[in-house]
């Protein structure tokens, strides 16, 4: 099961329960006492998910690691590619500084 299917399944179950509680003809003390909380629960969940997503993005941005070894390897590969292309007859434009 893909992540999209998992999220859609969870959202479907949440909204099915929410819709049942909102439109329920059964009079329950739980539903009547917490009706406003039940009514606004999708909005509350959306705000909480937004805060979670923003927190994850900020945290992962702040803890992003540099990889100097990978940068050096990439520079070597670029030099090798330029030499190979030059050997095959490709002419590079010189950089203007």
RAKARA-V580175 format. One record per pair of residues at least 6 apart in sequence whose C-alpha atoms are under 7 Angstrom apart, sorted by the first residue. I is the first residue (numbers start at 1). J is the second residue. If there is no record, write none. Layout:
# RAKARA-V580175
i-><I | I>
j-><J | J>
This chain:
# RAKARA-V580175
i-><21 | 22>
j-><31 | 39>
